[in-house]
Structures are given as structure tokens and as C-alpha cells.
Amino acid sequence: MDIKQLAMSFIATAAFGLIFNVPKNLLAHCGFVGMIGWFIYLLLVDYGLDSVFATFFAAFVVAVGSQLLARAYKTPMTVFSVSGIIPLVPGGLAYEAMRHVVVNDYNMAIQLAAKAFMLSGAIAMGLVFSEVINQLTKTKGSR
């Protein structure tokens, strides 16, 4: 595991927090959430798990961490989750798909676009699954 990747994911996540007007005292927390998500992703991929499933689990961890920090700091969960998922977003893959469209390599473009779509769906499903579990635990706790 490369410590430089973790440091860069922390910086990138905190920088996106700045763009999204996150309160300055919470920028480090946002960076930490993104770094943990990227760490989980790298760890799972290194152990041979498919990148789509690794992205799902990493997004789930980002959402759980965001929920915990949102409760602790009495802020909306989106403050942490929106910037926290940034390292997982397949922007480079989507760029490569469009580049292959431009050079008329449609077979590769479709493959890359499908992978980017699956990774994006995995992020969404990880966030949703975390919220469902959160709501279920709240409901059971209130009974």
C-alpha cells in the first residue's frame, strides 16, 4: 500500500470540501473520510476483489463514516459523504471512454463506459445501502 496515495486522497477530498464550502473546522474530517474510503478500496483490490465490489464496500464505509461524523458534529451527512466519495469517482475511466469515442475505437469506448457506469452504480448502491441500514437500526432502536 502506497502512503502517497493515501495522502493524496486526503488532500483531494479536503480540497473538494473547500469547493463545496464545508466549514473549515471540518475539512480534515472530510479528508479523513475520503482517505479511509480510498484505503478500503485499495486494500480490497489488492486482495483480489473486483473493483466494482471494492468500490461498493468503500462507498459503504464512506457513508457509515459520514453518518457517524454527522451525528458527532451535528451537521448534515452530505458534508462528509459528497467530498468523501471523490476518490472513488471513475472520472479517469469516463475520460478514457470519451477519448476512445473521439478516435473511433467504439469497442474499447463501450467497455470503458460500461465499467465507469458500473463503478458509479456501485458508489450509489454503497451510499444507499448504508442509509437503509442506518434507518433500520434507528427504527429498531426506537421500539
C-alpha positions as CSV (number, residue, x, y, z in Angstrom):
1,M,0.0,0.0,0.0
2,D,1.4,3.3,-1.0
3,I,1.2,6.0,1.7
4,K,1.4,8.7,-1.1
5,Q,-1.9,7.6,-2.4
6,L,-3.5,7.9,1.0
7,A,-2.0,11.3,1.5
8,M,-3.2,12.5,-1.9
9,S,-6.7,11.1,-1.4
10,F,-6.8,13.1,1.9
11,I,-5.7,16.3,0.2
12,A,-8.0,15.8,-2.8
13,T,-11.0,15.1,-0.5
14,A,-10.3,18.1,1.7
15,A,-9.8,20.3,-1.4
16,F,-13.2,19.2,-2.7
17,G,-14.6,20.0,0.7
18,L,-13.3,23.6,0.2
19,I,-15.0,23.7,-3.2
20,F,-18.3,22.6,-1.6
21,N,-18.0,25.2,1.2
22,V,-17.5,22.7,4.0
23,P,-16.8,24.6,7.3
24,K,-13.1,24.9,7.7
25,N,-13.0,23.1,11.1
26,L,-14.5,20.0,9.3
27,L,-12.2,19.9,6.3
28,A,-9.7,17.5,8.0
29,H,-12.6,15.2,8.9
30,C,-13.8,15.2,5.3
31,G,-10.3,14.4,4.2
32,F,-10.1,11.5,6.6
33,V,-13.4,10.1,5.4
34,G,-12.2,10.1,1.8
35,M,-8.8,8.7,2.8
36,I,-10.4,5.8,4.6
37,G,-12.7,5.1,1.7
38,W,-9.7,5.0,-0.7
39,F,-7.8,2.8,1.8
40,I,-10.6,0.3,1.9
41,Y,-10.8,0.3,-1.9
42,L,-7.1,-0.3,-2.4
43,L,-7.0,-2.9,0.3
44,L,-9.8,-4.9,-1.3
45,V,-8.4,-4.6,-4.8
46,D,-5.0,-5.7,-3.5
47,Y,-6.7,-8.8,-2.1
48,G,-8.2,-9.6,-5.5
49,L,-11.7,-8.4,-5.1
50,D,-13.2,-6.9,-8.3
51,S,-13.0,-3.1,-8.5
52,V,-16.8,-2.8,-8.7
53,F,-17.3,-4.7,-5.4
54,A,-14.4,-2.9,-3.8
55,T,-16.0,0.4,-4.8
56,F,-19.3,-0.6,-3.3
57,F,-17.7,-1.6,0.0
58,A,-15.6,1.6,0.1
59,A,-18.6,3.8,-0.6
60,F,-20.5,2.0,2.1
61,V,-17.6,2.7,4.6
62,V,-17.6,6.4,3.5
63,A,-21.3,6.6,4.1
64,V,-21.1,5.0,7.5
65,G,-18.2,7.3,8.5
66,S,-20.1,10.3,7.2
67,Q,-23.2,9.3,9.3
68,L,-21.1,8.9,12.4
69,L,-19.3,12.3,11.9
70,A,-22.6,14.0,11.0
71,R,-24.0,12.9,14.4
72,A,-20.9,13.8,16.3
73,Y,-20.7,17.3,14.8
74,K,-24.4,17.9,14.3
75,T,-24.1,18.6,10.6
76,P,-25.7,17.1,7.5
77,M,-24.2,13.8,6.3
78,T,-23.7,15.2,2.9
79,V,-21.0,17.5,4.2
80,F,-18.8,14.4,4.6
81,S,-20.1,12.0,2.1
82,V,-20.1,14.2,-1.0
83,S,-16.4,15.1,-0.7
84,G,-15.6,11.6,0.8
85,I,-16.6,9.7,-2.3
86,I,-14.5,11.9,-4.7
87,P,-11.5,9.5,-4.7
88,L,-13.8,6.7,-5.8
89,V,-15.4,8.5,-8.7
90,P,-14.3,6.9,-12.0
91,G,-13.5,10.2,-13.8
92,G,-10.4,9.0,-15.5
93,L,-12.2,5.9,-16.8
94,A,-15.0,8.1,-18.2
95,Y,-12.4,10.4,-19.8
96,E,-10.7,7.4,-21.5
97,A,-14.1,6.2,-22.7
98,M,-14.8,9.5,-24.4
99,R,-11.3,9.7,-25.8
100,H,-11.8,6.3,-27.5
101,V,-15.1,7.6,-28.9
102,V,-13.2,10.5,-30.4
103,V,-10.7,8.3,-32.1
104,N,-13.4,5.9,-33.4
105,D,-12.5,3.0,-31.2
106,Y,-16.0,2.2,-30.2
107,N,-15.4,-1.3,-28.9
108,M,-13.0,0.0,-26.2
109,A,-15.2,3.0,-25.6
110,I,-18.2,0.8,-24.8
111,Q,-16.1,-1.4,-22.5
112,L,-14.7,1.6,-20.6
113,A,-18.1,3.4,-20.4
114,A,-19.7,0.2,-19.1
115,K,-17.1,-0.1,-16.4
116,A,-17.4,3.6,-15.4
117,F,-21.2,3.1,-15.3
118,M,-20.9,0.0,-13.0
119,L,-18.4,1.8,-10.7
120,S,-20.8,4.8,-10.5
121,G,-23.7,2.5,-9.7
122,A,-21.6,0.8,-7.0
123,I,-20.9,4.1,-5.4
124,A,-24.6,4.9,-5.4
125,M,-25.6,1.5,-4.1
126,G,-23.0,1.7,-1.3
127,L,-24.4,5.0,-0.2
128,V,-28.0,3.8,-0.4
129,F,-27.3,0.5,1.4
130,S,-25.6,2.4,4.2
131,E,-28.6,4.7,4.6
132,V,-31.0,1.7,4.6
133,I,-29.1,0.0,7.4
134,N,-29.0,3.3,9.3
135,Q,-32.7,3.7,9.0
136,L,-33.3,0.1,10.1
137,T,-31.1,0.5,13.2
138,K,-32.9,3.7,14.0
139,T,-36.3,2.0,13.7
140,K,-35.3,-0.9,15.9
141,G,-33.8,1.4,18.4
142,S,-37.0,3.4,18.8
143,R,-39.2,0.4,19.5
